[in-house]
Amino acid sequence: MVAKNDFSHCKLAKQFATHSLTRKYICFCYSTPHPSWGKITTLIARDKNNRLKMSVSKNVGRNAVTFYKTLQTFSQFASKIECELKTGRTHQIRVHMSHLKCSLIGDSLYKVKNYAIPNEIANFVNRFPRQALHAYFLEFVHPRSQKIMRFESDLPEDMKELEKILLC
């Protein structure tokens, strides 16, 4: 989302600050979260050991809230998950899914362990060239007209291919 002028920028920034807009993502993760849906509320701060990473913290950092729902499982070795952000922290979905021990496919920075993947698809899945994460839904109030604006986007082709492979 890009604001064309200062008025729109201020109005949209306020919606981000008050968490009144809706942002939903689809991701493909290793494993399956338990429970299969829920709310993750943590503090997120810069990782003490790796300045490139963020991590869940018990007593420092900024509040981060993610609602998640498992949309599909693939024989317990992977899952398709919808995440809705209530806050917007750096790497929030990646950190929260890793916290659930369900790292995003293609995310070497936050991968928490080596997951057991069937041999016939392991090569494709383990070499997925990016985080299997897609922002597919955005809803906000238009700064001038006050109309609710809603946008949805299909999965990109590489993630559609990943889903086909996982179904095998």
Secondary structure by P-SEA (a helix, b strand, c coil): cccccaaaaaaaaaaaaaccbbbbbbbbbcccccccbbbbbbbbccccccccbbbbbccbbbbbbbbbbbcccccccbbbbbbbbcccccaaaaaaaaaacccccccccccccccccccccaaaaaacccccccccbbbbcccccccbbbbbbcccaaaaaaaaaaac
